[in-house]
Amino acid sequence: MERWRCTICQYIYDPAEGDPDNGVDPGTPFEELPDDWVCPLCGAGKELFEAE
């Protein structure tokens, strides 16, 4: 699974780690994140992420 980078703050979403602090289990692909998921650091929407 590929990692995704926030184009605003450079946060890396790694599917292997998920985002447990925000209810996203490890192993969750970026494409399966809820539509209302936002960057945990800066609050940017999914549309502002790009694949690494």
Secondary structure by P-SEA (a helix, b strand, c coil): cbbbbccccccccccccccccccccccccccccccccccccccccccccccc
